Amino acid sequence: MDEMATTQISKDELDELKEAFAKVDLNSNGFICDYELHELFKEANMPLPGYKVREIIQKLMLDGDRNKDGKISFDEFVYIFQEVKSSDIAKTFRKAINRKEGICALGGTSELSSEGTQHSYSEKYAFVNWINKALENDPDCRHVIPMNPNTDDLFKAVGDGIVLCKMINLSVPDTIDERAINKKKLTPFIIQENLNLALNSASAIGCHVVNIGAEDLRAGKPHLVLGLLWQIIKIGLFADIELSRNEALAALLRDGETLEELMKLSPEELLLRWANFHLENSGWQKINNFSADIKLIDFSNSVKDSKAYFHLLNQIAPKGQKEGEPRIDINMSGFNETDDLKRAESMLQQADKLGCRQFVTPADVVSGNPKLNLAFVANLFNKYPALTKPENQDIDWTLLEGETREERTFRNWMNSLGVNPHVNHLYADLQDALVILQLYERIKVPVDWSKVNKPPYPKLGANMKKLENCNYAVELGKHPAKFSLVGIGGQDLNDGNQTLTLALVWQLMRRYTLNVLEDLGDGQKANDDIIVNWVNRTLSEAGKSTSIQSFKDKTISSSLAVVDLIDAIQPGCINYDLVKSGNLTEDDKHNNAKYAVSMARRIGARVYALPEDLVEVKPKMVMTVFACLMGRGMKRV
């Protein structure tokens, strides 16, 4: 590293700068470009006019990019903080980094990060109470639950991986086979396995865990633990805020709006729409003036006085009109309290009647903590949506099929790599190709970002700008990436054509998987035959009787070859008493597959596929399972 940049910098500050850099470097390529700076300021929700943000970014690129290569390296980033520290621009930059949501909220060890500290205290308090309630009856967690929200219990409790595994299963049931969680005799090695299982499973449900290692969780690093827990909890809270899983959400359709348009909204946008639906019915003003680009700031700015929450609670509380439904009356007397904190406390006492006093304290409501207010509202929605599915309307309900397993796997893979924006709907969220272009960078296909149109798009001609991006994405796929894209054009991505979009996305995921193997194998090209041969050789050398002909081999449906391969890579790790062989029922096959996928993750393979993919022998996903295991096998010391 550049000596000048590190002369007056402590190790703590350097670690913090590394984290800050990782936060801005969305595609993890080791450099920051102007597009990533725009995203940072957009996400940080700072009250700055657009022209001001553009000025700041220009200045940062001008001062920071010392070798004029159009991007900022880590050394140059350190230089900005060292040399430009006192300037207003650097102060604004620091503030934006601290406010950015995500995995690295800066801790609090230096002046860089004092703003991150209060937020993390509130989050710790909120998450501890949520986890205590969720796991209060789980015998496997008695050694740590209940945790004290006022101490650092949480950071110690996650250290053995059990609580994390349990929370992942609460958010996405059946992700982890309980039989794969080590619960007794927790030696450091066994704890490491649990943490591998938790991290690789978190990745498989779409958490961005690129910057987190098992050692960070064992050490209980607060910002990383809180960042990971927030992602896990949020996935669970948002699971049903989706039209195919909750048809009553169609009640939120506006005049002239189609179901297809409503389906494109993110869970955050749907929650805002839901809150406003009830506020309008109560005669209270909308939470905010909504633009198409809804950010969480709308939640935080508009709920600070807690009056909107009073009305929301009053609207959704059960009226006792359905059979067996007890009536719950919301006492509105606290609404006129003039002290903001007291009014918020009074409102939360009413939320408690609904069993929904979760995530926020009065101070969080008044300060407008965006994460925690969002979680509070999501929990209200999940318990008391108070919506009725519209009847007799001209609605094409066949659109609500929900995503296929394959689509969900692709989406989770993208999100786990930290693409921005987050992909909620596979086709709709790829229609401007920004996510696809970020994925190209992940597979080492260079992207010229100066050719890319970035949001916000102009009102007139927005689709043209998106289409240009899609054309560029197809061009990159055909030439530098050498993908097979016969009959696929930019228009197909822009239209959200499912078959053709999937064809491109699969090739991106396949290349990503093979790149991992090539990196481990000193650049040797990897392909299906090489993987199959490696699998069979490894099984045979370990004295196993199983083998595979190809990724279409029907015997794979028993998962025995996968289980044997895991045991060959890490001898003795499989408990064969749990594995069924011989004439297998469908249940037996599913149980074997579930155990195999969790054990693969436990020994350190980042498997995205699902047990059903093995049982049904889906060749694409089967290939990724064996490739990930080969990668893990090649890492043996």
C-alpha positions as CSV (number, residue, x, y, z in Angstrom):
1,M,0.0,0.0,0.0
2,D,1.0,3.6,-0.7
3,E,3.2,4.6,2.3
4,M,1.9,8.2,2.3
5,A,-1.7,7.0,2.7
6,T,-1.0,4.9,5.7
7,T,1.4,7.1,7.8
8,Q,-1.1,8.6,10.2
9,I,-3.7,5.8,10.2
10,S,-4.3,3.3,13.0
11,K,-5.1,-0.4,12.4
12,D,-8.7,0.1,13.6
13,E,-9.2,3.0,11.2
14,L,-7.7,1.0,8.4
15,D,-10.1,-1.9,9.1
16,E,-12.9,0.6,9.2
17,L,-11.9,2.1,5.9
18,K,-11.7,-1.4,4.3
19,E,-15.3,-1.9,5.4
20,A,-16.4,1.4,4.2
21,F,-14.7,0.7,0.8
22,A,-16.5,-2.6,0.6
23,K,-19.8,-0.9,1.2
24,V,-19.4,1.5,-1.8
25,D,-17.7,-1.1,-4.0
26,L,-21.0,-2.7,-5.0
27,N,-19.6,-5.2,-7.5
28,S,-16.6,-6.1,-5.3
29,N,-14.1,-5.6,-8.1
30,G,-11.7,-3.6,-5.9
31,F,-12.5,-0.2,-7.5
32,I,-15.2,2.4,-7.1
33,C,-16.7,4.0,-10.2
34,D,-19.0,7.0,-10.5
35,Y,-22.0,4.7,-10.9
36,E,-21.3,3.2,-7.4
37,L,-21.0,6.7,-5.9
38,H,-24.4,7.6,-7.4
39,E,-25.9,4.5,-5.8
40,L,-24.3,5.3,-2.5
41,F,-25.8,8.7,-2.3
42,K,-29.2,7.4,-3.6
43,E,-29.3,4.7,-0.9
44,A,-28.1,7.0,1.9
45,N,-31.2,9.1,1.4
46,M,-29.4,12.4,2.2
47,P,-31.4,15.6,1.9
48,L,-29.3,16.9,-1.0
49,P,-30.5,18.2,-4.4
50,G,-29.5,16.1,-7.4
51,Y,-27.1,18.8,-8.8
52,K,-25.3,18.9,-5.4
53,V,-24.8,15.1,-5.4
54,R,-23.4,15.3,-9.0
55,E,-21.0,18.1,-7.9
56,I,-19.8,16.0,-4.9
57,I,-19.2,12.9,-7.1
58,Q,-17.3,15.0,-9.7
59,K,-15.1,16.4,-7.0
60,L,-14.5,13.0,-5.4
61,M,-13.5,11.5,-8.8
62,L,-11.3,14.5,-9.6
63,D,-9.5,14.6,-6.2
64,G,-9.5,10.8,-5.5
65,D,-8.7,9.3,-8.9
66,R,-5.0,10.3,-8.8
67,N,-3.9,8.1,-11.6
68,K,-6.8,9.2,-13.8
69,D,-8.0,5.7,-14.8
70,G,-11.7,6.6,-14.2
71,K,-12.0,4.7,-10.9
72,I,-10.9,4.9,-7.3
73,S,-8.7,2.2,-5.9
74,F,-8.5,1.4,-2.1
75,D,-5.2,3.4,-1.8
76,E,-6.9,6.4,-3.5
77,F,-9.9,5.9,-1.2
78,V,-7.6,6.1,1.9
79,Y,-6.0,9.2,0.4
80,I,-9.5,10.9,0.2
81,F,-10.0,10.3,3.9
82,Q,-6.5,11.4,4.9
83,E,-5.9,14.4,2.7
84,V,-9.4,15.7,2.1
85,K,-10.6,14.9,5.6
86,S,-11.6,18.3,6.7
87,S,-13.4,19.4,3.5
88,D,-17.2,19.6,3.4
89,I,-17.2,17.1,0.5
90,A,-15.3,14.5,2.5
91,K,-17.6,15.0,5.5
92,T,-20.7,14.5,3.2
93,F,-19.1,11.4,1.7
94,R,-18.4,10.0,5.2
95,K,-22.0,10.7,6.2
96,A,-23.3,8.9,3.1
97,I,-21.3,5.8,3.9
98,N,-22.5,5.8,7.5
99,R,-26.1,6.1,6.5
100,K,-26.0,3.4,3.8
101,E,-28.1,0.3,4.7
102,G,-26.5,-3.0,4.4
103,I,-23.9,-5.4,5.8
104,C,-21.4,-2.9,7.1
105,A,-22.8,-0.2,9.3
106,L,-19.6,1.4,10.6
107,G,-18.9,0.5,14.2
108,G,-17.9,3.4,16.3
109,T,-14.2,3.1,16.9
110,S,-13.3,6.5,15.4
111,E,-14.7,9.8,14.3
112,L,-15.6,8.2,11.0
113,S,-18.5,6.3,12.5
114,S,-20.1,8.0,15.5
115,E,-23.4,8.2,13.5
116,G,-23.5,4.4,13.0
117,T,-23.3,3.7,16.7
118,Q,-26.8,4.8,17.9
119,H,-28.4,2.9,15.0
120,S,-26.6,-0.3,15.9
121,Y,-27.6,0.0,19.5
122,S,-31.3,0.3,18.5
123,E,-31.0,-2.6,16.1
124,K,-29.3,-4.9,18.7
125,Y,-32.1,-4.1,21.1
126,A,-34.8,-4.8,18.5
127,F,-33.3,-8.0,17.1
128,V,-32.6,-9.5,20.6
129,N,-36.3,-9.1,21.5
130,W,-37.5,-10.5,18.2
131,I,-35.1,-13.5,18.5
132,N,-36.0,-14.1,22.1
133,K,-39.7,-14.4,21.2
134,A,-39.1,-16.5,18.1
135,L,-36.9,-19.1,19.8
136,E,-38.3,-19.0,23.4
137,N,-39.6,-22.6,23.2
138,D,-36.7,-24.1,21.2
139,P,-34.8,-26.6,23.5
140,D,-31.7,-26.3,21.3
141,C,-31.3,-22.6,22.2
142,R,-31.8,-22.8,26.0
143,H,-28.1,-22.2,26.5
144,V,-28.4,-18.7,25.1
145,I,-32.1,-17.7,25.2
146,P,-33.4,-15.4,26.6
147,M,-30.7,-12.8,25.8
148,N,-30.4,-9.5,27.6
149,P,-31.0,-6.7,25.0
150,N,-29.0,-4.2,27.0
151,T,-25.8,-6.2,27.0
152,D,-23.6,-7.9,24.3
153,D,-25.4,-11.2,24.8
154,L,-26.4,-11.3,21.2
155,F,-22.8,-11.1,19.8
156,K,-21.8,-14.1,22.0
157,A,-25.0,-16.0,21.3
158,V,-24.4,-16.2,17.5
159,G,-20.9,-17.5,18.0
160,D,-21.8,-21.2,17.8
161,G,-24.0,-20.9,14.8
162,I,-27.1,-22.5,16.3
163,V,-29.2,-19.4,16.7
164,L,-28.3,-18.2,13.1
165,C,-29.4,-21.6,11.7
166,K,-32.7,-21.5,13.6
167,M,-33.4,-17.9,12.4
168,I,-32.7,-18.9,8.8
169,N,-35.2,-21.7,9.1
170,L,-37.8,-19.3,10.6
171,S,-37.4,-17.0,7.7
172,V,-37.4,-19.7,5.0
173,P,-38.7,-22.9,6.5
174,D,-36.8,-26.1,5.7
175,T,-33.7,-24.3,4.3
176,I,-31.5,-26.2,6.8
177,D,-31.9,-29.9,7.8
178,E,-31.9,-29.8,11.6
179,R,-30.0,-33.1,11.5
180,A,-27.0,-31.2,10.0
181,I,-26.8,-28.7,12.9
182,N,-24.2,-29.7,15.5
183,K,-25.8,-29.2,18.9
184,K,-23.6,-31.1,21.4
185,K,-19.9,-31.2,22.3
186,L,-19.2,-27.9,20.6
187,T,-15.5,-27.9,19.8
188,P,-14.0,-25.1,17.8
189,F,-14.0,-27.4,14.7
190,I,-17.7,-28.3,15.2
191,I,-18.6,-24.6,15.7
192,Q,-16.8,-23.7,12.5
193,E,-19.0,-26.3,10.7
194,N,-22.2,-24.7,12.1
195,L,-21.1,-21.3,11.0
196,N,-20.2,-22.6,7.5
197,L,-23.7,-24.1,7.4
198,A,-25.3,-20.8,8.5
199,L,-23.3,-18.6,6.1
200,N,-23.8,-20.9,3.1
201,S,-27.5,-21.3,3.9
202,A,-27.9,-17.5,4.3
203,S,-26.3,-17.1,0.9
204,A,-28.7,-19.7,-0.6
205,I,-31.7,-17.7,0.6
206,G,-30.3,-14.5,-0.9
207,C,-28.3,-12.8,1.8
208,H,-25.2,-10.9,0.7
209,V,-22.5,-12.5,2.8
210,V,-19.4,-11.8,0.6
211,N,-17.7,-9.7,3.3
212,I,-18.4,-12.1,6.2
213,G,-16.4,-15.1,7.4
214,A,-17.1,-17.6,10.1
215,E,-14.3,-16.0,12.2
216,D,-16.2,-12.7,12.2
217,L,-19.3,-14.4,13.6
218,R,-17.3,-16.4,16.1
219,A,-15.7,-13.1,17.2
220,G,-19.2,-11.5,17.4
221,K,-18.2,-8.5,15.3
222,P,-21.3,-6.2,16.0
223,H,-21.8,-4.5,12.6
224,L,-21.4,-7.8,10.7
225,V,-23.7,-9.8,13.0
226,L,-26.3,-7.0,12.9
227,G,-26.1,-6.7,9.1
228,L,-26.5,-10.5,8.6
229,L,-29.4,-10.8,11.1
230,W,-31.2,-7.8,9.5
231,Q,-31.0,-9.6,6.1
232,I,-32.3,-12.9,7.5
233,I,-35.1,-11.2,9.5
234,K,-36.1,-9.0,6.6
235,I,-36.4,-12.0,4.2
236,G,-38.8,-13.6,6.7
237,L,-40.8,-10.5,7.3
238,F,-41.2,-9.9,3.5
239,A,-42.0,-13.5,2.5
240,D,-45.7,-13.0,2.3
241,I,-45.7,-9.4,1.0
242,E,-46.0,-10.8,-2.4
243,L,-49.1,-11.1,-4.6
244,S,-48.8,-14.8,-5.5
245,R,-48.7,-15.7,-1.8
246,N,-51.3,-13.1,-0.7
247,E,-54.0,-12.5,-3.3
248,A,-55.8,-10.0,-1.0
249,L,-53.0,-7.5,-1.9
250,A,-54.9,-7.0,-5.1
251,A,-57.2,-4.8,-3.0
252,L,-54.4,-2.2,-3.3
253,L,-54.9,-1.8,-7.0
254,R,-55.4,1.8,-8.1
255,D,-57.8,2.9,-10.7
256,G,-56.5,2.0,-14.2
257,E,-53.6,0.0,-12.8
258,T,-53.1,-3.6,-13.9
259,L,-52.3,-6.6,-11.8
260,E,-49.0,-6.9,-13.7
261,E,-48.0,-3.3,-12.7
262,L,-48.8,-4.1,-9.0
263,M,-46.8,-7.3,-9.2
264,K,-43.7,-5.3,-10.1
265,L,-43.6,-3.4,-6.8
266,S,-41.0,-4.3,-4.3
267,P,-42.1,-5.5,-0.8
268,E,-41.2,-2.0,0.6
269,E,-43.3,-0.3,-2.0
270,L,-46.3,-2.6,-1.3
271,L,-46.0,-2.0,2.4
272,L,-46.1,1.8,1.8
273,R,-49.1,1.3,-0.5
274,W,-50.8,-0.9,2.2
275,A,-50.2,1.7,5.0
276,N,-51.6,4.5,2.8
277,F,-54.6,2.4,1.8
278,H,-55.6,2.2,5.5
279,L,-54.6,5.8,6.2
280,E,-56.8,7.0,3.4
281,N,-59.7,4.9,4.7
282,S,-59.2,6.5,8.1
283,G,-59.3,10.0,6.6
284,W,-55.7,10.7,7.6
285,Q,-53.3,12.1,5.1
286,K,-51.0,9.8,3.2
287,I,-47.6,9.0,4.7
288,N,-45.8,11.1,2.0
289,N,-45.9,12.4,-1.5
290,F,-44.8,9.2,-3.3
291,S,-42.7,9.3,-6.4
292,A,-41.9,6.1,-8.4
293,D,-38.6,5.9,-6.5
294,I,-39.9,5.1,-3.1
295,K,-37.2,4.9,-0.5
296,L,-37.4,3.9,3.2
297,I,-37.0,7.5,4.0
298,D,-40.7,7.9,3.3
299,F,-41.3,5.6,6.2
300,S,-38.9,7.3,8.6
301,N,-39.8,10.9,7.9
302,S,-43.5,10.4,7.9
303,V,-44.0,8.3,11.0
304,K,-41.8,10.4,13.4
305,D,-44.8,11.9,15.1
306,S,-46.5,8.4,15.5
307,K,-50.0,9.9,14.7
308,A,-50.1,7.9,11.4
309,Y,-49.4,4.7,13.4
310,F,-52.4,5.4,15.7
311,H,-54.7,5.5,12.6
312,L,-53.1,2.5,11.0
313,L,-53.5,0.4,14.2
314,N,-57.1,1.6,14.5
315,Q,-57.9,0.5,10.9
316,I,-56.3,-3.0,11.1
317,A,-57.4,-4.0,14.6
318,P,-60.0,-6.9,14.5
319,K,-63.5,-5.6,14.7
320,G,-64.9,-8.9,16.0
321,Q,-67.1,-9.3,12.9
322,K,-65.7,-12.7,11.8
323,E,-66.6,-15.9,13.6
324,G,-64.3,-16.6,16.5
325,E,-62.5,-13.3,16.1
326,P,-62.2,-11.3,19.3
327,R,-62.7,-7.6,19.0
328,I,-59.6,-5.5,19.9
329,D,-60.3,-1.8,20.6
330,I,-57.5,0.7,20.0
331,N,-57.5,3.5,22.6
332,M,-56.9,6.7,20.6
333,S,-56.6,9.0,23.7
334,G,-52.8,9.2,23.4
335,F,-53.1,10.6,19.9
336,N,-53.4,14.2,21.3
337,E,-50.3,13.9,23.6
338,T,-48.0,16.8,22.7
339,D,-44.7,15.2,23.7
340,D,-43.5,13.1,20.8
341,L,-41.9,10.4,22.9
342,K,-44.9,10.0,25.2
343,R,-47.2,9.8,22.2
344,A,-45.0,7.1,20.6
345,E,-45.0,5.1,23.9
346,S,-48.8,5.4,24.1
347,M,-49.1,4.2,20.4
348,L,-46.8,1.2,21.2
349,Q,-49.0,0.2,24.1
350,Q,-51.8,0.0,21.7
351,A,-49.7,-2.1,19.3
352,D,-49.0,-4.4,22.2
353,K,-52.7,-5.2,22.4
354,L,-52.3,-6.7,18.9
355,G,-49.2,-8.6,19.9
356,C,-47.1,-6.3,17.7
357,R,-44.9,-4.3,20.0
358,Q,-41.8,-5.3,18.2
359,F,-38.7,-3.7,16.6
360,V,-39.2,-0.1,17.6
361,T,-38.9,1.8,20.9
362,P,-40.5,5.3,21.2
363,A,-37.1,6.8,20.5
364,D,-36.8,4.7,17.2
365,V,-40.3,6.0,16.1
366,V,-39.4,9.6,16.9
367,S,-35.9,9.4,15.3
368,G,-37.4,7.7,12.3
369,N,-35.0,4.7,12.2
370,P,-35.8,3.4,8.7
371,K,-34.9,-0.2,9.1
372,L,-36.8,-0.7,12.4
373,N,-39.9,1.3,11.3
374,L,-40.0,-0.8,8.2
375,A,-39.8,-4.0,10.3
376,F,-42.5,-2.8,12.6
377,V,-44.9,-2.1,9.7
378,A,-44.1,-5.4,8.0
379,N,-44.9,-7.3,11.2
380,L,-48.2,-5.4,11.5
381,F,-49.0,-6.4,7.9
382,N,-48.2,-10.1,8.5
383,K,-50.4,-10.3,11.6
384,Y,-53.3,-8.0,10.5
385,P,-53.3,-7.3,6.8
386,A,-57.1,-6.3,7.0
387,L,-57.5,-6.7,3.2
388,T,-60.2,-8.4,1.3
389,K,-59.5,-10.1,-2.1
390,P,-61.5,-8.1,-4.7
391,E,-64.3,-10.0,-6.3
392,N,-66.3,-9.2,-9.5
393,Q,-63.4,-7.2,-10.8
394,D,-61.9,-7.8,-14.2
395,I,-58.6,-9.2,-12.9
396,D,-56.6,-11.9,-14.6
397,W,-55.8,-14.1,-11.6
398,T,-53.8,-16.6,-13.8
399,L,-50.9,-14.1,-13.6
400,L,-50.4,-15.0,-10.0
401,E,-48.5,-18.2,-10.5
402,G,-45.6,-17.3,-8.3
403,E,-42.0,-17.9,-9.2
404,T,-40.6,-21.3,-10.1
405,R,-37.9,-23.0,-7.9
406,E,-35.4,-22.2,-10.7
407,E,-36.3,-18.6,-10.8
408,R,-36.0,-18.3,-7.0
409,T,-32.6,-19.9,-7.1
410,F,-31.3,-17.5,-9.7
411,R,-32.7,-14.6,-7.8
412,N,-31.2,-15.7,-4.5
413,W,-27.8,-16.2,-6.3
414,M,-27.9,-12.7,-7.7
415,N,-28.8,-11.1,-4.4
416,S,-26.2,-13.1,-2.5
417,L,-23.6,-11.4,-4.7
418,G,-24.8,-8.0,-3.6
419,V,-26.2,-6.8,-6.9
420,N,-27.9,-3.4,-6.7
421,P,-30.8,-2.8,-6.8
422,H,-32.0,-5.9,-4.9
423,V,-33.8,-8.4,-7.2
424,N,-37.4,-9.0,-6.0
425,H,-38.9,-10.0,-9.3
426,L,-36.6,-11.8,-11.7
427,Y,-37.9,-10.5,-15.0
428,A,-39.2,-7.0,-14.0
429,D,-36.0,-6.2,-12.1
430,L,-33.7,-7.1,-15.0
431,Q,-35.5,-5.0,-17.6
432,D,-32.9,-2.3,-17.6
433,A,-30.0,-4.8,-17.6
434,L,-28.2,-3.1,-14.7
435,V,-28.1,-6.2,-12.6
436,I,-27.0,-8.3,-15.6
437,L,-24.2,-5.9,-16.3
438,Q,-23.0,-6.2,-12.6
439,L,-23.1,-10.0,-13.0
440,Y,-20.8,-9.8,-16.0
441,E,-18.3,-8.0,-13.8
442,R,-18.6,-10.9,-11.3
443,I,-17.7,-13.3,-14.1
444,K,-14.7,-11.2,-15.2
445,V,-16.3,-9.8,-18.3
446,P,-15.3,-6.1,-18.3
447,V,-18.1,-3.6,-18.5
448,D,-17.6,-0.1,-19.9
449,W,-19.9,1.8,-17.5
450,S,-19.6,5.0,-19.5
451,K,-21.8,3.2,-22.1
452,V,-24.4,2.4,-19.5
453,N,-27.5,4.5,-18.8
454,K,-28.1,4.8,-15.1
455,P,-31.3,5.7,-13.2
456,P,-33.1,7.9,-12.6
457,Y,-34.2,7.6,-16.2
458,P,-35.9,10.6,-17.9
459,K,-39.7,10.5,-18.0
460,L,-39.6,10.7,-21.7
461,G,-37.6,8.0,-23.4
462,A,-36.9,5.9,-20.2
463,N,-37.6,2.7,-22.0
464,M,-35.2,3.6,-24.8
465,K,-32.4,4.1,-22.2
466,K,-33.2,0.7,-20.7
467,L,-33.3,-1.0,-24.1
468,E,-29.8,0.4,-24.9
469,N,-28.5,-1.2,-21.7
470,C,-30.2,-4.5,-22.7
471,N,-28.6,-4.4,-26.2
472,Y,-25.2,-3.8,-24.6
473,A,-25.8,-6.7,-22.2
474,V,-26.5,-9.1,-25.2
475,E,-23.5,-7.7,-27.1
476,L,-21.2,-8.5,-24.1
477,G,-22.7,-12.0,-23.9
478,K,-22.1,-12.7,-27.5
479,H,-18.5,-11.4,-27.8
480,P,-16.3,-11.2,-24.7
481,A,-18.4,-13.8,-22.8
482,K,-18.9,-16.1,-25.8
483,F,-22.3,-17.2,-24.6
484,S,-24.7,-19.0,-26.8
485,L,-27.4,-16.3,-27.4
486,V,-28.9,-17.4,-30.7
487,G,-32.2,-15.6,-31.2
488,I,-31.8,-13.5,-28.0
489,G,-31.9,-9.7,-28.5
490,G,-31.9,-6.8,-26.1
491,Q,-35.6,-6.3,-26.7
492,D,-36.3,-9.8,-25.1
493,L,-34.6,-8.8,-21.9
494,N,-36.4,-5.4,-21.9
495,D,-39.8,-7.2,-22.5
496,G,-39.1,-9.6,-19.6
497,N,-39.3,-12.6,-22.0
498,Q,-39.0,-15.4,-19.5
499,T,-37.5,-18.2,-21.5
500,L,-34.8,-16.0,-23.1
501,T,-34.0,-14.1,-19.9
502,L,-33.5,-17.5,-18.1
503,A,-31.2,-18.7,-20.9
504,L,-28.9,-15.7,-20.4
505,V,-29.1,-15.9,-16.6
506,W,-28.3,-19.6,-16.5
507,Q,-25.2,-19.0,-18.6
508,L,-24.1,-16.3,-16.2
509,M,-24.5,-18.6,-13.2
510,R,-22.8,-21.5,-14.9
511,R,-19.8,-19.4,-15.9
512,Y,-19.6,-18.0,-12.3
513,T,-19.6,-21.6,-11.0
514,L,-16.9,-22.8,-13.4
515,N,-14.8,-19.7,-12.8
516,V,-14.5,-20.6,-9.1
517,L,-13.2,-24.0,-10.2
518,E,-10.7,-22.5,-12.7
519,D,-9.4,-20.2,-10.0
520,L,-8.7,-23.1,-7.8
521,G,-7.3,-25.2,-10.6
522,D,-4.6,-22.7,-11.7
523,G,-6.7,-21.5,-14.6
524,Q,-7.4,-25.0,-16.1
525,K,-10.6,-24.8,-18.1
526,A,-13.5,-26.6,-16.3
527,N,-16.5,-28.3,-18.0
528,D,-19.1,-31.0,-17.4
529,D,-16.8,-33.9,-18.3
530,I,-14.0,-32.7,-16.1
531,I,-16.4,-32.4,-13.1
532,V,-18.0,-35.8,-13.7
533,N,-14.6,-37.5,-13.9
534,W,-13.4,-35.7,-10.8
535,V,-16.5,-36.9,-8.9
536,N,-16.1,-40.5,-10.0
537,R,-12.3,-40.6,-9.2
538,T,-12.9,-39.0,-5.8
539,L,-15.6,-41.5,-5.0
540,S,-13.6,-44.5,-6.2
541,E,-10.4,-43.4,-4.3
542,A,-12.5,-43.2,-1.1
543,G,-13.8,-46.7,-1.6
544,K,-17.4,-45.6,-2.3
545,S,-19.5,-47.8,-4.6
546,T,-21.5,-44.9,-6.1
547,S,-20.7,-43.1,-9.3
548,I,-22.5,-40.9,-11.9
549,Q,-22.7,-41.1,-15.7
550,S,-23.7,-37.5,-16.2
551,F,-25.7,-34.8,-14.5
552,K,-28.9,-36.4,-16.0
553,D,-28.1,-39.8,-14.3
554,K,-31.4,-40.9,-12.7
555,T,-29.5,-42.6,-9.8
556,I,-28.7,-39.0,-8.6
557,S,-32.4,-38.8,-7.3
558,S,-31.4,-40.9,-4.3
559,S,-28.7,-38.3,-3.4
560,L,-26.4,-41.2,-2.4
561,A,-23.6,-40.1,-4.8
562,V,-23.7,-36.6,-3.3
563,V,-23.7,-37.9,0.3
564,D,-20.8,-40.3,-0.5
565,L,-18.8,-37.5,-2.2
566,I,-19.3,-35.2,0.9
567,D,-17.9,-38.1,3.1
568,A,-15.0,-38.6,0.7
569,I,-14.1,-34.9,0.9
570,Q,-14.4,-34.8,4.6
571,P,-14.1,-38.4,5.9
572,G,-16.4,-39.3,8.8
573,C,-18.6,-36.3,8.5
574,I,-21.7,-38.1,7.3
575,N,-23.9,-40.0,9.8
576,Y,-24.9,-42.9,7.6
577,D,-27.6,-44.0,10.1
578,L,-29.6,-40.9,8.8
579,V,-29.2,-41.9,5.1
580,K,-31.7,-44.3,3.5
581,S,-30.7,-46.7,0.7
582,G,-32.3,-49.6,-1.1
583,N,-35.8,-49.2,-2.4
584,L,-36.5,-45.6,-1.6
585,T,-39.9,-43.9,-1.3
586,E,-40.3,-40.3,-2.4
587,D,-40.1,-39.2,1.3
588,D,-36.8,-41.1,1.7
589,K,-35.4,-39.5,-1.4
590,H,-36.4,-36.0,-0.2
591,N,-34.9,-36.6,3.3
592,N,-31.6,-37.8,1.8
593,A,-31.5,-34.8,-0.5
594,K,-32.3,-32.4,2.3
595,Y,-29.5,-33.9,4.4
596,A,-27.1,-33.9,1.4
597,V,-27.6,-30.2,0.6
598,S,-27.2,-29.1,4.3
599,M,-24.1,-31.3,4.7
600,A,-22.6,-29.9,1.6
601,R,-23.1,-26.4,3.0
602,R,-21.7,-27.5,6.4
603,I,-18.4,-28.7,5.0
604,G,-18.0,-25.3,3.2
605,A,-19.6,-25.7,-0.3
606,R,-21.8,-22.7,-1.3
607,V,-24.7,-24.7,-2.8
608,Y,-27.6,-22.7,-4.1
609,A,-29.6,-25.7,-5.4
610,L,-32.6,-27.1,-3.4
611,P,-33.2,-30.7,-2.3
612,E,-36.0,-31.0,-5.0
613,D,-33.4,-30.4,-7.7
614,L,-31.6,-33.5,-6.7
615,V,-34.7,-35.6,-6.3
616,E,-36.0,-34.6,-9.7
617,V,-32.5,-34.7,-11.2
618,K,-32.6,-31.2,-12.7
619,P,-29.3,-31.3,-14.7
620,K,-28.4,-27.6,-14.4
621,M,-28.8,-27.4,-10.7
622,V,-27.2,-30.9,-10.2
623,M,-24.1,-29.6,-12.1
624,T,-23.8,-26.6,-9.7
625,V,-24.0,-29.0,-6.7
626,F,-21.2,-31.2,-8.0
627,A,-19.1,-28.2,-9.1
628,C,-19.4,-26.6,-5.7
629,L,-18.3,-29.8,-4.0
630,M,-15.4,-30.2,-6.5
631,G,-14.4,-26.6,-5.5
632,R,-14.5,-27.6,-1.8
633,G,-12.6,-30.8,-2.5
634,M,-9.8,-28.9,-4.3
635,K,-9.4,-26.7,-1.3
636,R,-8.2,-29.6,0.8
637,V,-4.9,-28.7,2.4
